[in-house]
């Protein structure tokens, strides 16, 4: 029976492929969520038009836009810090 480990890597090919696939999915999820937070922040930074201020929709926007900006800024801060932590870890290895 053949040895299923790669001599160069020293790890089994199937578990390694599964691990790489999971890491790729995590990375793609991170990119999508980061993109979403940036879009949310951009929407939250839009100014409210004068003609909308006195209508119900204007009130809803007036209340929700700061919340969206807060969430977007929080998400951006999270991903910025997460990237710095990953870079620190890579430097140590």
C-alpha positions in Angstrom: 0.0 0.0 0.0 1.3 3.4 -1.0 2.0 6.1 1.6 -0.6 8.9 1.1 1.5 11.7 2.6 3.5 14.1 0.4 7.2 14.0 1.3 7.5 17.8 0.6 4.6 18.8 2.8 4.4 15.9 5.2 0.6 16.1 5.4 -2.1 13.9 4.0 -3.5 15.2 0.7 -7.2 14.8 1.4 -7.3 16.6 4.8 -4.9 19.2 3.4 -7.3 19.9 0.5 -10.3 20.0 2.8 -8.4 22.5 5.1 -7.5 24.7 2.2 -11.0 24.7 0.9 -12.4 25.7 4.2 -9.8 28.5 4.5 -10.7 29.7 1.0 -14.4 29.8 2.0 -13.5 31.7 5.2 -11.5 34.2 3.2 -14.3 34.7 0.6 -16.8 35.1 3.5 -14.5 37.7 5.1 -14.3 39.6 1.8 -18.0 39.6 1.3 -18.8 40.8 4.9 -16.1 43.5 4.7 -17.6 44.7 1.4 -21.0 44.7 3.0 -19.8 46.8 6.0 -18.2 49.3 3.6 -21.5 49.6 1.7 -23.5 50.0 4.9 -21.2 52.8 6.1 -21.5 54.5 2.7 -25.3 54.5 2.9 -25.1 55.7 6.5 -23.0 58.7 5.4 -25.5 59.9 2.8 -27.1 63.3 3.7 -30.8 63.5 4.2 -32.6 65.6 1.6 -34.6 68.6 2.9 -37.8 67.6 1.2 -37.7 64.2 2.9 -37.2 65.5 6.5 -40.9 66.1 7.2 -42.2 62.8 5.8 -42.3 59.4 7.5 -39.7 58.0 5.2 -37.5 61.0 6.1 -37.9 60.3 9.8 -37.0 56.6 9.3 -33.9 57.6 7.3 -33.0 60.2 9.9 -33.1 57.5 12.6 -31.5 54.7 10.6 -28.7 56.4 8.8 -26.6 57.0 12.0 -27.1 53.4 13.0 -26.0 52.2 9.6 -22.9 54.4 9.7 -22.1 53.1 13.2 -22.4 49.5 12.1 -20.3 50.1 9.0 -17.6 51.8 11.0 -17.6 49.0 13.5 -17.3 46.4 10.8 -14.4 48.3 9.1 -12.6 48.6 12.4 -13.1 44.9 13.1 -11.6 43.8 9.7 -8.8 46.3 9.9 -7.8 45.0 13.3 -8.3 41.4 12.2 -5.9 41.9 9.3 -3.3 43.4 11.6 -3.6 40.4 13.9 -3.2 38.0 11.0 -0.1 39.9 9.9 1.4 39.7 13.4 0.8 36.0 13.5 2.4 35.5 10.1 5.5 37.5 11.2 5.9 35.2 14.2 5.9 32.0 12.2 
